Amino acid sequence: MALTNMKVFNREVQTATIETLAQMIDKFNGASGGAITLTNAAFEGDYRYENFWKGIHTAIRDVDRYATNAAQAATNLEQLQAIGVKVAGGFGPIQWEPGQLAWVQKAPGEAVEVISRNLAEALLQRQLNQAIAALVAAIEAGTTNTCYDGNTGPLTYADINNAHALFGDQSGLIVANVMDGAQYHSLVGQNLANAQNLFQASGVNIVDILGKRVIVTDAPALRETPSTTTNDVKVLGLVAGAATVYDGSDLITNIETTNGKERIVTTFQADFSYGLALKGFAWDTATGGKSPTSTELATGANWDKVATSWKHTAGVMALAFNK
């Protein structure tokens, strides 16, 4: 396999990966109802700042026309600021011997397809898992404002409904529930036992519960294994735009072919970045810092609530003991 062919190979890997990932993003966004949005919009710098106006509804007041015309404290018109953070990652190195492809008469394009598809799938999985972990951490930090604790287990439809009720008259903003496969099948079992028709299939991994879409994904943050607390099953109820993953627009791939061993060896490696932002929250630039790890993203203290009301944040969560 000539070095000139490997240069073409490298260019094809990057193009195929970006195209495949874009297709996967479109499919996921459509199925999830926009609760967790994966976008190829660019993310510049370490942080992304978004300003929005603070509500001034509390400025309304009573007036007594017969009372002394005393001074009245003013309500300031203010802007709040949500902050997203850029996350870095890598893929590989992936190693193979060019002679292997020639020996089994495989074209370089087949290796391109294998690498690009796995990179795109791994990147999508990482983005989704980190977004869910950040949402769990930020929402759980809200305690009784955003979390309903049905700790006797197992988690039921009533628990999910009680979690939604924490948003009160704003519960209609919740568009999707997020749970892992085990919890989904637990609810299916309850459905069968109660002879109720609560599910309506609308896709391979998207169903309908309580009038909301359900994203079924085995994200580690949704279940503590092994169980360490009484609240180790977690189901999110998310509003539209609860989490947004931005494209860092800097997928860098490199292929190197080296000598010095009995057979020629080729390695592939990729660097990438993307941004993560949560609705109603600001990444704490002081405690969380730049280029955070997965653990730091999943730390509630690193996400500061900036929305005036918890009802204007990313959503709610139901907690239960895993039985």
C-alpha positions in Angstrom: 0.0 0.0 0.0 1.8 3.1 -1.2 2.1 6.3 0.9 0.2 8.2 -1.8 -2.7 5.9 -1.3 -2.6 6.4 2.4 -2.9 10.1 2.0 -6.1 9.6 0.0 -7.1 7.2 2.7 -6.7 9.8 5.4 -8.8 12.4 3.5 -11.5 9.9 2.9 -11.7 8.9 6.6 -12.3 12.4 7.7 -15.0 13.1 5.0 -16.8 9.9 5.6 -16.8 10.4 9.4 -18.3 13.9 9.2 -20.9 12.8 6.7 -21.9 9.7 8.7 -22.1 11.6 11.9 -24.3 14.3 10.3 -26.7 11.6 9.2 -26.9 10.1 12.7 -27.4 13.5 14.3 -30.4 14.2 12.0 -32.0 10.9 12.9 -31.5 11.3 16.6 -32.7 14.9 16.8 -35.9 13.9 14.9 -36.6 11.0 17.2 -35.9 12.7 20.5 -38.2 15.6 19.9 -35.3 18.0 20.4 -34.9 17.3 24.2 -31.2 16.5 23.6 -30.1 18.4 20.5 -26.9 17.3 18.6 -26.0 20.0 16.2 -23.1 20.6 13.8 -23.2 24.3 14.7 -19.6 25.6 15.4 -18.3 26.1 19.0 -15.5 28.7 19.2 -13.2 29.2 22.1 -13.3 27.5 25.5 -16.8 28.6 26.5 -20.0 29.7 24.7 -21.9 32.5 26.3 -25.7 33.1 25.7 -27.4 36.1 27.2 -31.1 36.2 27.9 -33.4 38.7 29.7 -34.3 38.1 33.3 -38.1 38.0 33.9 -39.5 41.1 35.5 -43.0 39.7 36.2 -42.5 40.4 39.9 -42.5 44.1 39.3 -46.3 44.1 39.2 -47.8 45.4 42.5 -50.8 46.8 44.3 -51.6 50.5 44.3 -53.7 52.3 46.9 -55.0 55.5 45.4 -55.8 56.9 48.8 -52.4 56.2 50.5 -49.5 58.5 50.8 -47.6 58.6 47.5 -44.4 57.1 49.0 -41.2 56.2 47.1 -41.3 52.8 45.3 -38.2 50.6 44.9 -37.3 50.0 41.3 -36.9 46.7 39.6 -33.7 46.5 37.5 -33.8 45.3 33.9 -31.2 42.6 33.9 -29.6 40.0 31.6 -28.7 36.5 32.7 -26.0 34.4 31.1 -25.9 30.7 30.3 -22.5 29.2 29.7 -21.6 26.1 27.7 -18.2 24.5 27.8 -15.9 22.9 25.1 -15.0 19.3 25.6 -12.0 17.6 24.0 -11.5 13.9 23.1 -9.5 11.5 21.0 -9.9 8.3 19.1 -7.2 5.7 18.7 -4.6 5.1 17.7 -5.9 2.3 15.5 -3.2 0.0 14.3 -3.0 -2.4 11.3 -0.5 -3.7 8.8 -0.9 -2.6 5.2 0.2 -6.1 4.1 -2.9 -7.5 5.9 -5.2 -5.7 3.4 -3.2 -6.9 0.4 -3.0 -10.4 1.8 -6.7 -10.8 2.0 -7.3 -8.7 -1.1 -9.2 -6.0 0.7 -9.4 -2.5 -0.8 -8.5 0.6 1.3 -12.1 1.8 1.0 -13.3 -1.1 3.2 -10.9 0.0 6.0 -12.1 3.6 5.5 -15.7 2.5 6.0 -14.9 0.5 9.1 -12.9 3.3 10.8 -15.3 6.1 9.9 -18.4 4.3 10.9 -17.0 3.2 14.3 -15.5 6.7 14.9 -18.9 8.4 14.1 -20.8 5.9 16.3 -18.3 6.2 19.2 -18.4 10.0 19.0 -22.2 10.1 19.0 -22.4 7.7 21.9 -19.8 9.8 23.9 -21.7 13.1 23.2 -25.0 11.5 24.3 -23.6 9.9 27.4 -21.8 13.0 28.5 -24.9 15.2 27.9 -27.1 12.8 30.0 -24.5 12.6 32.8 -24.3 16.5 32.9 -28.2 16.7 33.0 -28.4 14.1 35.8 -25.8 16.0 37.8 -27.3 19.4 37.3 -30.9 18.4 37.8 -30.1 16.2 40.9 -28.4 19.2 42.5 -31.8 20.8 42.5 -33.0 18.3 45.1 -36.7 18.5 45.8 -37.1 21.3 43.2 -36.4 18.9 40.3 -36.2 15.4 41.8 -39.0 13.1 43.0 -37.7 10.3 45.2 -39.7 7.1 45.1 -37.0 5.2 46.9 -39.0 2.1 47.8 -38.7 0.9 44.2 -39.2 -0.2 41.6 -39.7 3.0 39.7 -43.3 3.3 38.4 -45.4 5.4 36.0 -46.6 7.2 39.1 -43.0 8.2 40.0 -42.4 9.6 36.6 -45.7 11.5 36.7 -44.8 12.9 40.2 -41.5 14.0 38.8 -43.2 15.9 36.0 -45.6 17.4 38.6 -42.6 19.3 40.1 -42.8 21.7 37.1 -46.4 22.3 38.1 -48.3 24.3 35.4 -45.1 24.2 33.3 -45.1 20.4 33.1 -46.3 20.6 29.5 -42.9 21.9 28.6 -41.5 18.4 29.2 -41.2 16.7 25.8 -39.3 13.5 26.5 -38.3 11.0 29.2 -34.8 9.4 29.2 -34.3 6.0 30.7 -32.1 2.9 30.3 -33.3 -0.4 28.7 -33.7 -2.2 32.0 -36.0 0.5 33.4 -37.9 0.6 30.1 -38.6 -3.1 30.2 -39.6 -2.8 33.9 -42.3 -0.4 32.9 -43.3 -2.7 30.0 -43.7 -5.5 32.7 -45.9 -3.2 34.8 -47.9 -2.4 31.8 -48.5 -6.1 31.0 -49.4 -6.9 34.6 -51.9 -4.0 34.7 -53.4 -4.9 31.3 -53.1 -1.3 30.3 -52.3 0.0 26.9 -50.0 2.9 27.8 -47.4 2.4 25.1 -47.6 3.4 21.5 -44.6 2.4 19.3 -43.3 5.2 17.1 -39.8 4.0 16.3 -37.2 1.4 17.2 -36.0 3.1 20.4 -38.6 5.8 20.9 -41.9 5.1 22.6 -44.6 7.1 24.3 -45.2 7.4 28.0 -47.6 9.9 29.7 -47.8 11.7 26.3 -44.1 12.2 26.2 -41.4 10.6 24.0 -39.0 8.2 25.6 -35.3 8.0 24.7 -34.2 4.5 25.6 -30.4 4.4 26.0 -28.1 2.6 28.4 -26.2 5.7 29.5 -24.1 4.9 32.6 -25.4 8.0 34.5 -29.0 6.6 34.5 -28.1 3.6 36.7 -25.5 3.1 39.5 -23.9 -0.3 39.1 -23.3 -1.8 41.5 -26.0 -0.2 43.6 -24.4 2.1 46.2 -27.4 4.2 47.3 -31.1 3.8 47.6 -31.5 6.0 44.5 -29.7 4.2 41.8 -32.3 4.2 39.0 -32.8 7.6 37.3 -35.3 8.7 34.7 -35.1 12.2 33.2 -38.0 14.3 32.1 -36.6 16.9 29.7 -37.8 20.1 28.0 -37.0 21.0 24.5 -33.3 22.1 24.2 -32.5 20.7 27.7 -29.0 19.9 26.4 -27.3 21.0 23.3 -24.1 19.5 21.9 -22.2 21.8 19.5 -19.7 20.7 16.9 -16.2 21.8 17.6 -15.5 21.9 13.8 -12.0 20.6 14.4 -12.0 16.8 13.7 -8.3 16.2 13.0 -7.2 12.8 11.6 -3.8 11.5 10.9 -2.4 8.3 9.4 1.3 7.3 9.7 3.1 4.4 8.2 6.3 3.4 9.9 9.2 1.0 9.3 11.6 -0.6 11.7 9.7 -3.8 12.5 9.5 -7.1 10.6 6.4 -5.7 8.8 5.3 -2.2 7.9 2.8 -0.8 10.5 0.1 1.9 9.9 -1.7 3.8 12.7 -4.8 6.0 12.6 -5.6 8.6 15.2 -8.1 11.4 15.6 -8.6 14.4 17.8 -11.9 16.2 18.1 -13.9 18.6 20.3 -17.4 19.7 20.8 -19.4 22.0 23.1 -22.0 21.2 25.7 -24.6 23.5 27.1 -27.6 22.9 29.5 -30.8 24.9 29.5 -31.0 27.3 32.4 -27.5 26.5 33.7 -24.1 28.0 33.3 -20.9 26.0 33.4 -18.9 27.2 36.4 -15.7 28.5 34.7 -14.0 28.8 38.1 -14.7 25.4 39.6 -15.2 23.4 36.4 -12.5 25.1 34.3 -11.5 24.6 30.7 -11.5 21.3 28.7 -13.3 19.3 31.4 -13.2 15.5 31.8 -16.2 13.2 31.9 -16.1 13.2 35.7 -16.1 17.0 35.9 -19.0 17.2 33.5 -21.0 14.8 35.7 -20.4 17.0 38.8 -23.4 19.0 39.8 -21.4 21.7 41.5 -19.9 22.6 38.1 -23.3 23.6 36.7 -24.8 26.7 38.2 -28.5 27.5 37.9 -28.9 30.9 36.2 -32.6 30.7 35.3 -34.8 32.5 37.8 -37.1 29.5 38.3 -36.3 25.8 38.3 -39.3 25.5 36.0 -37.2 27.3 33.3 -34.3 24.8 33.5 -33.6 21.5 31.7 -36.2 19.3 33.4 -36.9 16.9 36.2 -35.8 13.5 37.4 -37.5 10.5 39.1 -35.3 8.5 41.5 -35.9 5.0 42.7 -34.3 2.0 44.3 -33.3 -0.8 41.9 -35.1 -4.0 42.8 
